[in-house]
Structures are given as C-alpha cells and as structure tokens.
Amino acid sequence: MASVKFILRTQQPDKEGKCPLYIRLIHDRQSKFISTGLKVHPSQWDDDNKKVRKSFPNSARMNAMLMAKLAEASATIADSERKSKSVTARKLKEAIKGKDHVKFFEYSEKKLKKLEHIYSPQTYKVYASQLKKFKSFVNDDSIMFDDITVGLLKDYMLYAGNVLKNNKTSQKLSMIVLSMMFKHAQEEEIIDESLYPFKKLKLETEPSKRNFLTEEQFEKLKKHKFEGRSKAELYRDLFMFSVSAGGLRFSDVVTLTVYEYDPETHMIRKEVEKTGRVHHFKIGETAQKIIKKYRNHPDNLGEFLFPAITEKNYFSIDAEGRRRAVSNQNGLCNVYLRKLGKDLEFPFTLHFHLSRHTFATMALNKGMRIEHVSKLLDHKDISTTQIYAKIVNEELSKAVDQFVI
C-alpha cells in the first residue's frame, strides 16, 4: 500500500524565504513528489502535525483544503491499486496529477535551436551531439521529463563508460547538457522543481592535461616546408596566427574581415563568436606577416583576411549555414593539423585549440602579467587563466629538479 504525506521542501526557499509544499508519495520504496502549488514559510509550518500554523493567513481554511487534497490523493491511490497489482509509483503520481505531456527530446531540441545564436559553432555542435547520444541510448522519442530518473542516468553513465568508452570528464559533460535542459524547463515552469534527478548523481572528472607547443616545437612547425599550394600550409599559418594573436579561436580567425583589422596600428576589433563581447587588441609580428602573406591570395573571397571560408554568399546565408561552414572548416583544419603533428613527431595530437594553450603558456613564460593574458584570451574569469599559470609553475619546478644542484 502506498503512503502519502505533506513535505515542506526547506532546501528550495524563494527570495521571501517561503518553501514549496509537496505531497510525497511512497510506493515500493520509490518516492514521487506532487506540487500543491502552495509556498509556506518554515516558521508557519507545523511539521509534526503536517499542517500550517495559526500564524498562516486563513489557516483553518488552508488546512481544510490541504486535508481534502490528501484525502483525494489517497482515494485515487486506493482505486488505482485495486485496478492493477503492478502499479508503480510513477503511475500512481500520474493518476493523481495527470501525466506531464512535455516530451524531453521534443522540448530540448527546440530549446537548443533557440539558443544557437549564443553558442559558438563548436559548442552548439557538442551540445547537439550529447542530446543525440542520450537519445540513441534511450531509444524512445516520446520519453517524458518525469521518466528520466537517477537510475536511468546512472545506467546511461555506465553505458557511456563501458560501451562508448567515454572518460569521466565526457560523462560529466553529458550530464551537464541534460541538466541544462531540465533547468530551462523549470525556469519556464514547464516542469516541476521536484523533477530534477541530477542532485543525487556523483559526477567525477579526470585530471585534465593541457598540451601546448614549446618554443622549439613552434619553430619546427613554423619552418616546415610544403610542396606546392597546400591546404595544410594555410591551416598551419592560421594556427601560428592564433598563437601570435592572443589565442584567437578558430571561428574568429577564419571569419576575420579587412574591416576588423587596422594595418596601421595592427589592432583587431572583433565581436567574439563564443561570448558576443567586442574584443580589441594588438597582434604580434608573426600574425602581421601572415596577414601580408595572404593579402592578395588568389583564393581569397571578398572581405575575408584568409582564404578558408569558401562560401561566396557567406554573409547572406542564415546562422545555421554560417555555423556549418565554419564547423566544416574547423574539422578539415584539424585533420590536416593531426597529420602535420605526426609528421613533425609531436608527442601529442596537434589540433587548432592548442594554439590558445600555446599562446598562454608562451606569454606567461615570457613574463606577461596574467591579467593581460586573461584579457587577450577573452576569459570572463581570471581563475580560468590561472590554469596556465599552474602549468608554467609545474614546468619551472621540473626545470629546477633537472638543472639546479
């Protein structure tokens, strides 16, 4: 026999200190929470007797209404249990409240599409792939928010680790993307706050290792000779440009226009794709030489500084088309860089994002203040930049161990 009682969720106070009141249903050791739509200050709730105190406005009427709700829920449960011996806690909740008809994937895919403009092309691609991966595991387009339980998420994490061979950091990313959709749905009051299973998950990450090119490796990359006209040379040059231009991201490098660069002052002024902030900074000598190299390149289209984007109508196509154009170039760039890294026998996989790591570690090693490095990387929080300072300190410690007597 299922049991029902009132529970004041004191861990969810609003700005006035009031907490939501729920009916808690327990069946076969499974709990489900049903919102009463009422908020009560903890000082006005009698938890022993499960009713509001006399200090609550119209307390007698409110307690009568609450008792009627509880009696109705109990009657519905008794009726459901008579009709079916295999009834579950979720089915009992549906019988009391009615099924939440918001489908998780239908909502999440539409929501992600609406938010596309605030993400970089790569971030959007990653979020979409995480939803697609979970959808493939669940294999049910019609799954509701209420169906996504702690148990299901734990099964998915095991599947991601054992079958997909995702590391713990990747598994955590999957949970972050799914939890974002729950948060958005709660903010829009589409689902109840009780339908948030992620608090009970223990998420771990593996220690991250940020690779970067040493000055010797960078010079080796810079001096590498290519036969004839090669896409690999262009992508190598774009990588070096980023290192010399404050670690500018790929999407911002390939979409740089002649209007965003001042050849007299060597300043770039550009709205950053990922953050939407206007970034204004001076580029280094290597970056200046690369711009000169491609100024009159035969493959250069229209207003771009570099001949990477091949869509002639890039500025007139929709956001999805532009995102796809940049994403395709990013993927192609990393294919060429991986091969180049192998040819140069680098001890890690070479990809474009390493240009940001390389810029940061080189700048800090040369004595640039961390505040300036953070500004050039367009980091919102300097604590992000401090990761690179830690890398530099670790390298310094290794040098001391190796060379100091």
N, C-alpha and C positions, 0 to 999 in steps of 0.2 A: 504494500500500500504506500502510495506516495504521500509526502507530507508537505505542507505549505505554511510559511510564516513570513512576517514582515522583517525586512532587514534595512537598516539605515546605512548607506554606503558613506561612512565618515571620511574615507580616503578620497572622495570626489567632491570637495566643497566648492561652491561657486564664489564669486567676488564678495558676496554678502555673508559668506560662511555657512550658507544653507547647503544641506546634503540631500541627494536624491533618495527617495524611499522606494524600495522594490519588494515584490513578492518573491521569495525564494522557494523554488520547487525542488524537492529532492526525491529521486526515484532510482533505485538500484545504485546508490552511491554517486549518482550523477546529479549535478546541480544546474539549474537553469534560473535565470533572473528575468522577471517581468516588471517593467516600469509601471508605477501607479500614476506617473505624471505629477507627483507631489514632491516638493522640497521642504525640508524641515531643519531648523537649526538644532544641533545636538542637545542644546540646553532645554529644548521644548519637546524632546522625545523621551518617553519612558520605555527603556529597552527591556526591562523586566516584564512589564505588562503588555508590551508591543502596542502602545497607543500614544497619542500626543498628550502632552500635559495641559493643565488648565490655562497655562500662560499662552498657549497657542490660540489665535483668534477663532472663535466659534468652535472650540474644542469638542463639545458634545456632538455637534452635527458632523464634524470631521471624523470622529471616532465611529459614529454610526455608519457613515459612508464606507470607511475602511473595513469595518466588520462585514458589511454587505458584499464588498469586493472579495474578501477572503472566503465568505460562505459560497459565493458564486463560483470561485475557482475550485473549491473543494468539491462542490456538486458536479462540476464539469469533469474533474479528475475521476470521481467515483463512476460517472456514467461511461467515460472512456475505458476504464479498467474492466467494467462489466462487459463491454463490447469486444474487447481484444485482450488476450492474455500476453501478447508480445509487444505491448505498448512501451514506447521508450520515453525518456524524459523530454526529448525534443518534440515528440508527437504530442505529449501532454501540454507542453508550452504552446504549441500551435493550436491545440483545441481551446485553450484559454484565451490566447491573444489573437489567434489568426496568423496564418503563415505570412512572413515577410516576403513580398514578391519581388524584391530587388535582387537581381542576379549579379553575382560578384564580377564575373568577366565582362558582362554587358556594361556595367557601370564603370569598371576600371579602365577598359579600353577607350571608352568615350572620354573619361576624365583625363587620361594621359594625352589624348589627342588635343583636348582643350588647353592643356598646359605645355604643349610642344614648344611654343614660342619662348618660354622662359628657360628652356634647357639648351645646352649645346647639342649639335647633331649626334655626337658620340654618347652623351649622357642619355638622350632620348632613345637611342638605339639599344643601349644597355638595359634601360627600364623596360622597354617593349619586349626584349628577349627574355627577361626574367618572368614577365607575365606569361609569355608563350611557353616557357619551360614548365611553369607550375600548371598551366592549362593542359599540357601534354601528360603530366603525371596524374592529374585528377581525372582526365578523360571524361569530363562532364560539363558541357557549356552552361547547363542550367543550374549549377551549384549556387546556393544562396550564401549570403554572408554568415548566416546562422549555422551553416553546415561546416564552416571552417573552424575546427576545434583545435585545441592544443595537441590532441592525439594525432590528428591529421597532419599538422605542421611538423610534429616530431617524425612521423613516418616519411614525410617529404624530405626532411633533412638527412635521414638515413639513406634514402634513395639517392639524393644528390651526392652524398659522400661515397657510398658503396658502388653505385651503378654509373653515375655520371663522373665520378672521380673528382668532384669539386672539393677544394680545400675548405677549411673552416671559415676563412675570410669570405670566400664566394658564397658559402651557405648563409652567412650573416647578411650579405648584400641581398640575397633572395628574400630574407625575412624583412629587411628594411623596406624594400619595394612593396611587398604585400601589406605591411603595416601602414605605409603611407596611404594606401587606398582606403583602409579602414578609418584612418584619421580624417581624411577628406569627407568620407561618407558620414561620419559622426558630426563634423563641423556643419555639414549641410542638413543635419537632423534627418538623414535618410535611414540611419540605423541607430540603435540604442547604444549608449556607452558601455553597457554590460557585454556587448558582443565584441570584445577586444581580447583575443586569446594570447597576445604576444607577451604580456607581463609575466606569464608563467614559464616562458622559454628561457633557457640559459644559452646565450649566444657567445661563442668564443671566436677569437681571431688569432691567426698565426703571426708571429713576429715578421713584419714586412722588411724587405731588403730593397733599398732604393739604389739601383745601379746608376752609374754615371761614367762618362769618359774622363780619363785623366788627361792632362795637357799633352802627354806623349801620344796617347790614343787619338786625341782630337787632331793633332798634327799629322798623324798617319792617315786619318780619314781625309783631311784637307789636301794632302799631296797625292792621293790616289788618282791614277790616270785612267781615263775611259777611252775606248775605241769608238771613233765617230760620234755622231749625235746620239745620246743615250738618255732615256728617262731616268736611269739610275743617277746620272750626274745631276740632273735637275733636283731630284729628291735629296741627294747628298747636300747640294747647295742650300736647299730650304732648311735642312737640319742645322747646318752651320749658321745660316741667317738667324734662326731662332736663338741659338746659343749667344750670338752677338747682339740680339735684340731683346734682351731681358726675358728669355724663355717664352716668347710669344707662342701661343698654341697654334696647332696646325690649321684649324678653321679660320683663325685670324690672319695667318701668314698667306694662305692661298687666296684670300679674298681682299688682300690689301690693294687699294687703288692708288693711282697717281695723285688723287686729291687728298689722300690721307698722309702723304709724305712730303716734307719740305726739303728739297735738295740743298738749300742754302744753310739751314740750321741743322739738318739731319735729324729732325724731330718727326715722330709719328704721332698722329692724333686719331684714335680709332675707338669706336664703341665695341667693347669686347663681347664676343658672341655668347660666352657662358654666363657672364654676370650682368651684362647690359650696362656696365659702367663705362664712362668715357676714359680711356687710357691715354695719357700724354707723356711721352718720354723720348730721350735721345738714344739712337742706336750706335753701336760700335763700328770700328773701322772695317772689320770683316764684313759686316752687314752692308755697309755703304758700298764696298767693292762688288758684292753680289748683285745689288740693285743696278749698278752700272753695267755689269756683265749682261743682264737680261733686258736692259732698257729698250734695245732695238731688235730683240729676238724675233725671228720670223713667225714663230708660233704664238706670240703674244696677242691676246684678243682684247681689243678695246681699251678699257680703263684699268685692267689689272697690271700690277708690277711684275708678276711672274706668270709664265705660260703653263699653269697647272690646270685651271678650270677650262674645260673645252666647250661648254655650252655657250653659244654665241648670244643667246637670249637670256642669260642667267638672271639679270636684274628684272626681267619681266615675268619670270615664272613664279609659281606660288611657293610658299615656305617649304612644303614637303619636297618639291622639286629641287630647291636650292639645298635643302638638307641632304637629299640623296646624292646630289652632285658632289658635295664636299665629302660625304661619307665614302663614296666610291673612290675618290682620290686618296683619302686617308688610308683606306685598305690597300690600294695599289702601292702607295708610298711605303708602307710597312713591309710589303712583300719584297720590294727592291732593297730596302734597308737591311732586312734579315739576311738576304743573300750577301750583301756587301759586308755585313758584320762577320759572316762566316769566312769570306774570302780574306778578310783582314785578321782573322783568328782572334776576335774579341772573346773574352771569357763569359759573355752574356749575350742574350738576344738583343740586337740593335733594333729599336723602334723609335718613332718620332718623339714620343713623350719624354724620352731620355734627354732630349735637348733642354728641357726645363730643369731636370736634375743636374745636368752638366753645367748649365749657366749658374745655378745657385751655389753649387759646391766650388766652382772656379772663382766666383765673385767673393765668396766668404774667405776662401784660401788667400786671395789677393788683398784681403783687408777691408773689403766693402762693409759698411755697417749693416747689421741685419735689418734695420728699419728700411734702408734703401733697397735691399734685396727683396724684402717683402712688398714694397711699393711697386717695383718693376715686375714682380711675378703677379701683381694684382691680387694678392691674398687679402681676404677680408679680415683675417685674424693672424697676428704675428706668431701665434703658437704653431700654426701650420709651417711657417718658415723655420721655426726652431728645430724641426726635424732634420733640416740640412745642417744646421749648426752642430747638432749632435753627431752627424756623420763626420763632419770636419774634425771635431774633437776626438772621435774614435780613430780617425786616420792619424792624427797628431800623436795619440798615445802609442799607436803601432810604430810610428817613426822613432819615438823616444826609446821604446823597447828594443828596436833594431839597431839604432845608431849611437845612443848615448851610453857611455861607460858608467 
